[in-house]
Amino acid sequence: MVGFGVALIFAYYSAPDLAITQLLVETLTVVLFMFVVLRLPPLKAISGRLTRVRDALMTTALGGLITIYYSRLLISSSTMPSPISWRR
């Protein structure tokens, strides 16, 4: 979806060649991705219930830790230095 939006931006700024290229690449990528997804085996045949629950807990915990880390990083670096053009 982002690629289609970028194509619209290209078209808006009078770059039809880039817009057409972006639309073709995005459409081809979506079609190929869907072919791959349709060929995947069912999830239940790959792993058991306990494995899926364990993996879900681990990914949730890791995602939460990363979110907390980057939130603290953004909050601690909220003071921006003055631009160079303002210095004398």
VMD Tcl script that builds the backbone (N, CA, C; Angstrom):
set m [mol new atoms 264]
animate dup $m
set s [atomselect $m all]
$s set {name element resname resid chain x y z} {
  {N N MET 1 A 0.817 -1.196 0.000}
  {CA C MET 1 A 0.000 0.000 0.000}
  {C C MET 1 A 0.859 1.258 0.000}
  {N N VAL 2 A 1.999 1.202 0.652}
  {CA C VAL 2 A 2.866 2.376 0.685}
  {C C VAL 2 A 3.378 2.689 -0.718}
  {N N GLY 3 A 3.693 1.650 -1.479}
  {CA C GLY 3 A 4.187 1.852 -2.831}
  {C C GLY 3 A 3.170 2.526 -3.731}
  {N N PHE 4 A 1.899 2.179 -3.568}
  {CA C PHE 4 A 0.854 2.830 -4.353}
  {C C PHE 4 A 0.727 4.301 -3.959}
  {N N GLY 5 A 0.890 4.591 -2.685}
  {CA C GLY 5 A 0.867 5.985 -2.235}
  {C C GLY 5 A 2.043 6.773 -2.783}
  {N N VAL 6 A 3.214 6.148 -2.823}
  {CA C VAL 6 A 4.390 6.809 -3.388}
  {C C VAL 6 A 4.172 7.074 -4.879}
  {N N ALA 7 A 3.530 6.134 -5.569}
  {CA C ALA 7 A 3.233 6.329 -6.985}
  {C C ALA 7 A 2.302 7.528 -7.177}
  {N N LEU 8 A 1.333 7.691 -6.290}
  {CA C LEU 8 A 0.453 8.856 -6.372}
  {C C LEU 8 A 1.215 10.157 -6.147}
  {N N ILE 9 A 2.168 10.121 -5.229}
  {CA C ILE 9 A 2.983 11.315 -4.989}
  {C C ILE 9 A 3.816 11.639 -6.225}
  {N N PHE 10 A 4.399 10.602 -6.844}
  {CA C PHE 10 A 5.156 10.827 -8.077}
  {C C PHE 10 A 4.269 11.423 -9.160}
  {N N ALA 11 A 3.067 10.908 -9.297}
  {CA C ALA 11 A 2.153 11.423 -10.311}
  {C C ALA 11 A 1.762 12.868 -10.007}
  {N N TYR 12 A 1.566 13.190 -8.737}
  {CA C TYR 12 A 1.196 14.548 -8.336}
  {C C TYR 12 A 2.297 15.549 -8.683}
  {N N TYR 13 A 3.556 15.129 -8.495}
  {CA C TYR 13 A 4.683 16.020 -8.769}
  {C C TYR 13 A 5.206 15.886 -10.201}
  {N N SER 14 A 4.339 15.485 -11.113}
  {CA C SER 14 A 4.629 15.444 -12.552}
  {C C SER 14 A 5.807 14.548 -12.909}
  {N N ALA 15 A 5.810 13.343 -12.378}
  {CA C ALA 15 A 6.818 12.352 -12.735}
  {C C ALA 15 A 6.095 11.064 -13.150}
  {N N PRO 16 A 5.423 11.079 -14.313}
  {CA C PRO 16 A 4.621 9.917 -14.703}
  {C C PRO 16 A 5.450 8.674 -14.959}
  {N N ASP 17 A 6.691 8.815 -15.407}
  {CA C ASP 17 A 7.521 7.643 -15.638}
  {C C ASP 17 A 7.838 6.930 -14.332}
  {N N LEU 18 A 8.157 7.689 -13.301}
  {CA C LEU 18 A 8.404 7.082 -11.995}
  {C C LEU 18 A 7.129 6.487 -11.403}
  {N N ALA 19 A 6.011 7.160 -11.614}
  {CA C ALA 19 A 4.741 6.658 -11.081}
  {C C ALA 19 A 4.366 5.327 -11.726}
  {N N ILE 20 A 4.511 5.221 -13.042}
  {CA C ILE 20 A 4.179 3.963 -13.720}
  {C C ILE 20 A 5.129 2.853 -13.278}
  {N N THR 21 A 6.415 3.158 -13.184}
  {CA C THR 21 A 7.384 2.162 -12.726}
  {C C THR 21 A 7.049 1.694 -11.319}
  {N N GLN 22 A 6.730 2.628 -10.435}
  {CA C GLN 22 A 6.389 2.272 -9.062}
  {C C GLN 22 A 5.133 1.411 -9.010}
  {N N LEU 23 A 4.129 1.739 -9.793}
  {CA C LEU 23 A 2.902 0.934 -9.827}
  {C C LEU 23 A 3.180 -0.484 -10.322}
  {N N LEU 24 A 3.989 -0.609 -11.373}
  {CA C LEU 24 A 4.300 -1.938 -11.897}
  {C C LEU 24 A 5.097 -2.773 -10.899}
  {N N VAL 25 A 6.087 -2.170 -10.280}
  {CA C VAL 25 A 6.899 -2.894 -9.297}
  {C C VAL 25 A 6.052 -3.294 -8.099}
  {N N GLU 26 A 5.228 -2.393 -7.614}
  {CA C GLU 26 A 4.379 -2.693 -6.454}
  {C C GLU 26 A 3.379 -3.806 -6.775}
  {N N THR 27 A 2.763 -3.750 -7.941}
  {CA C THR 27 A 1.797 -4.772 -8.330}
  {C C THR 27 A 2.473 -6.126 -8.492}
  {N N LEU 28 A 3.638 -6.156 -9.144}
  {CA C LEU 28 A 4.367 -7.414 -9.310}
  {C C LEU 28 A 4.788 -7.988 -7.961}
  {N N THR 29 A 5.224 -7.138 -7.049}
  {CA C THR 29 A 5.626 -7.594 -5.721}
  {C C THR 29 A 4.444 -8.205 -4.969}
  {N N VAL 30 A 3.296 -7.574 -5.031}
  {CA C VAL 30 A 2.113 -8.100 -4.352}
  {C C VAL 30 A 1.696 -9.439 -4.955}
  {N N VAL 31 A 1.714 -9.546 -6.261}
  {CA C VAL 31 A 1.326 -10.800 -6.918}
  {C C VAL 31 A 2.293 -11.925 -6.550}
  {N N LEU 32 A 3.593 -11.667 -6.603}
  {CA C LEU 32 A 4.570 -12.696 -6.240}
  {C C LEU 32 A 4.449 -13.081 -4.769}
  {N N PHE 33 A 4.231 -12.103 -3.917}
  {CA C PHE 33 A 4.064 -12.381 -2.489}
  {C C PHE 33 A 2.843 -13.277 -2.254}
  {N N MET 34 A 1.764 -13.021 -2.969}
  {CA C MET 34 A 0.557 -13.842 -2.796}
  {C C MET 34 A 0.784 -15.272 -3.291}
  {N N PHE 35 A 1.539 -15.440 -4.389}
  {CA C PHE 35 A 1.869 -16.787 -4.841}
  {C C PHE 35 A 2.667 -17.548 -3.780}
  {N N VAL 36 A 3.604 -16.872 -3.142}
  {CA C VAL 36 A 4.403 -17.509 -2.088}
  {C C VAL 36 A 3.522 -17.856 -0.893}
  {N N VAL 37 A 2.656 -16.947 -0.486}
  {CA C VAL 37 A 1.784 -17.192 0.671}
  {C C VAL 37 A 0.840 -18.362 0.401}
  {N N LEU 38 A 0.322 -18.464 -0.802}
  {CA C LEU 38 A -0.589 -19.563 -1.125}
  {C C LEU 38 A 0.109 -20.915 -1.137}
  {N N ARG 39 A 1.415 -20.935 -1.355}
  {CA C ARG 39 A 2.162 -22.193 -1.400}
  {C C ARG 39 A 2.666 -22.640 -0.027}
  {N N LEU 40 A 2.509 -21.818 0.993}
  {CA C LEU 40 A 2.990 -22.177 2.322}
  {C C LEU 40 A 2.153 -23.309 2.917}
  {N N PRO 41 A 2.797 -24.184 3.698}
  {CA C PRO 41 A 2.021 -25.242 4.358}
  {C C PRO 41 A 1.185 -24.655 5.488}
  {N N PRO 42 A 0.155 -25.358 5.915}
  {CA C PRO 42 A -0.654 -24.866 7.038}
  {C C PRO 42 A 0.189 -24.731 8.304}
  {N N LEU 43 A -0.144 -23.767 9.125}
  {CA C LEU 43 A 0.640 -23.489 10.326}
  {C C LEU 43 A 0.574 -24.632 11.325}
  {N N LYS 44 A -0.554 -25.306 11.422}
  {CA C LYS 44 A -0.694 -26.386 12.396}
  {C C LYS 44 A 0.227 -27.559 12.085}
  {N N ALA 45 A 0.576 -27.754 10.825}
  {CA C ALA 45 A 1.454 -28.858 10.454}
  {C C ALA 45 A 2.908 -28.555 10.803}
  {N N ILE 46 A 3.241 -27.299 11.026}
  {CA C ILE 46 A 4.631 -26.932 11.297}
  {C C ILE 46 A 4.969 -27.077 12.774}
  {N N SER 47 A 4.120 -26.589 13.656}
  {CA C SER 47 A 4.450 -26.591 15.079}
  {C C SER 47 A 3.215 -26.867 15.920}
  {N N GLY 48 A 3.485 -27.283 17.144}
  {CA C GLY 48 A 2.405 -27.580 18.071}
  {C C GLY 48 A 1.921 -26.337 18.789}
  {N N ARG 49 A 0.854 -26.506 19.560}
  {CA C ARG 49 A 0.246 -25.384 20.270}
  {C C ARG 49 A 1.209 -24.782 21.292}
  {N N LEU 50 A 1.908 -25.628 22.034}
  {CA C LEU 50 A 2.835 -25.142 23.059}
  {C C LEU 50 A 3.960 -24.318 22.432}
  {N N THR 51 A 4.456 -24.740 21.300}
  {CA C THR 51 A 5.516 -24.002 20.609}
  {C C THR 51 A 5.021 -22.648 20.146}
  {N N ARG 52 A 3.810 -22.587 19.617}
  {CA C ARG 52 A 3.270 -21.308 19.153}
  {C C ARG 52 A 3.044 -20.352 20.315}
  {N N VAL 53 A 2.558 -20.866 21.449}
  {CA C VAL 53 A 2.338 -20.015 22.624}
  {C C VAL 53 A 3.681 -19.485 23.137}
  {N N ARG 54 A 4.689 -20.350 23.199}
  {CA C ARG 54 A 6.018 -19.933 23.649}
  {C C ARG 54 A 6.583 -18.852 22.718}
  {N N ASP 55 A 6.467 -19.066 21.418}
  {CA C ASP 55 A 6.973 -18.087 20.456}
  {C C ASP 55 A 6.227 -16.765 20.564}
  {N N ALA 56 A 4.918 -16.816 20.784}
  {CA C ALA 56 A 4.132 -15.585 20.923}
  {C C ALA 56 A 4.552 -14.816 22.167}
  {N N LEU 57 A 4.791 -15.509 23.272}
  {CA C LEU 57 A 5.230 -14.835 24.494}
  {C C LEU 57 A 6.615 -14.216 24.326}
  {N N MET 58 A 7.513 -14.943 23.683}
  {CA C MET 58 A 8.866 -14.421 23.483}
  {C C MET 58 A 8.865 -13.193 22.582}
  {N N THR 59 A 8.100 -13.229 21.501}
  {CA C THR 59 A 8.083 -12.082 20.597}
  {C C THR 59 A 7.391 -10.881 21.234}
  {N N THR 60 A 6.355 -11.136 22.037}
  {CA C THR 60 A 5.686 -10.035 22.738}
  {C C THR 60 A 6.628 -9.390 23.747}
  {N N ALA 61 A 7.363 -10.208 24.478}
  {CA C ALA 61 A 8.310 -9.676 25.464}
  {C C ALA 61 A 9.421 -8.888 24.783}
  {N N LEU 62 A 9.970 -9.419 23.713}
  {CA C LEU 62 A 11.043 -8.716 23.014}
  {C C LEU 62 A 10.528 -7.422 22.382}
  {N N GLY 63 A 9.355 -7.454 21.789}
  {CA C GLY 63 A 8.774 -6.247 21.221}
  {C C GLY 63 A 8.513 -5.190 22.282}
  {N N GLY 64 A 8.043 -5.625 23.451}
  {CA C GLY 64 A 7.828 -4.684 24.553}
  {C C GLY 64 A 9.124 -4.060 25.036}
  {N N LEU 65 A 10.178 -4.862 25.150}
  {CA C LEU 65 A 11.471 -4.325 25.578}
  {C C LEU 65 A 12.021 -3.318 24.565}
  {N N ILE 66 A 11.908 -3.625 23.307}
  {CA C ILE 66 A 12.390 -2.703 22.278}
  {C C ILE 66 A 11.578 -1.410 22.297}
  {N N THR 67 A 10.262 -1.523 22.482}
  {CA C THR 67 A 9.409 -0.335 22.554}
  {C C THR 67 A 9.789 0.534 23.739}
  {N N ILE 68 A 10.008 -0.079 24.894}
  {CA C ILE 68 A 10.399 0.670 26.087}
  {C C ILE 68 A 11.756 1.333 25.878}
  {N N TYR 69 A 12.711 0.599 25.284}
  {CA C TYR 69 A 14.051 1.155 25.048}
  {C C TYR 69 A 13.985 2.384 24.145}
  {N N TYR 70 A 13.298 2.270 23.022}
  {CA C TYR 70 A 13.244 3.399 22.090}
  {C C TYR 70 A 12.390 4.539 22.634}
  {N N SER 71 A 11.381 4.242 23.435}
  {CA C SER 71 A 10.600 5.309 24.053}
  {C C SER 71 A 11.466 6.105 25.013}
  {N N ARG 72 A 12.248 5.414 25.826}
  {CA C ARG 72 A 13.139 6.105 26.753}
  {C C ARG 72 A 14.213 6.884 25.999}
  {N N LEU 73 A 14.685 6.322 24.896}
  {CA C LEU 73 A 15.693 7.011 24.094}
  {C C LEU 73 A 15.131 8.296 23.507}
  {N N LEU 74 A 13.908 8.255 23.010}
  {CA C LEU 74 A 13.286 9.450 22.443}
  {C C LEU 74 A 12.985 10.490 23.510}
  {N N ILE 75 A 12.534 10.034 24.675}
  {CA C ILE 75 A 12.208 10.971 25.748}
  {C C ILE 75 A 13.475 11.639 26.282}
  {N N SER 76 A 14.557 10.876 26.432}
  {CA C SER 76 A 15.783 11.437 26.997}
  {C C SER 76 A 16.483 12.386 26.033}
  {N N SER 77 A 16.282 12.217 24.736}
  {CA C SER 77 A 16.941 13.088 23.767}
  {C C SER 77 A 15.958 14.091 23.165}
  {N N SER 78 A 15.004 14.542 23.977}
  {CA C SER 78 A 13.987 15.455 23.458}
  {C C SER 78 A 14.496 16.881 23.314}
  {N N THR 79 A 15.611 17.227 23.963}
  {CA C THR 79 A 16.153 18.569 23.806}
  {C C THR 79 A 17.002 18.599 22.546}
  {N N MET 80 A 16.634 19.475 21.660}
  {CA C MET 80 A 17.336 19.580 20.387}
  {C C MET 80 A 18.322 20.740 20.468}
  {N N PRO 81 A 19.516 20.565 19.898}
  {CA C PRO 81 A 20.446 21.697 19.884}
  {C C PRO 81 A 19.944 22.767 18.922}
  {N N SER 82 A 20.385 23.988 19.149}
  {CA C SER 82 A 19.944 25.069 18.268}
  {C C SER 82 A 20.581 24.885 16.888}
  {N N PRO 83 A 19.887 25.283 15.835}
  {CA C PRO 83 A 20.433 25.145 14.486}
  {C C PRO 83 A 21.710 25.957 14.303}
  {N N ILE 84 A 22.550 25.534 13.393}
  {CA C ILE 84 A 23.814 26.220 13.140}
  {C C ILE 84 A 23.569 27.658 12.667}
  {N N SER 85 A 22.509 27.863 11.924}
  {CA C SER 85 A 22.257 29.209 11.381}
  {C C SER 85 A 21.936 30.228 12.473}
  {N N TRP 86 A 21.596 29.799 13.675}
  {CA C TRP 86 A 21.293 30.728 14.761}
  {C C TRP 86 A 22.540 31.104 15.552}
  {N N ARG 87 A 23.609 30.346 15.404}
  {CA C ARG 87 A 24.831 30.628 16.157}
  {C C ARG 87 A 25.583 31.789 15.527}
  {N N ARG 88 A 26.349 32.477 16.371}
  {CA C ARG 88 A 27.138 33.617 15.873}
  {C C ARG 88 A 28.594 33.333 15.955}
}
mol reanalyze $m
mol bondsrecalc $m
mol representation Tube
mol addrep $m
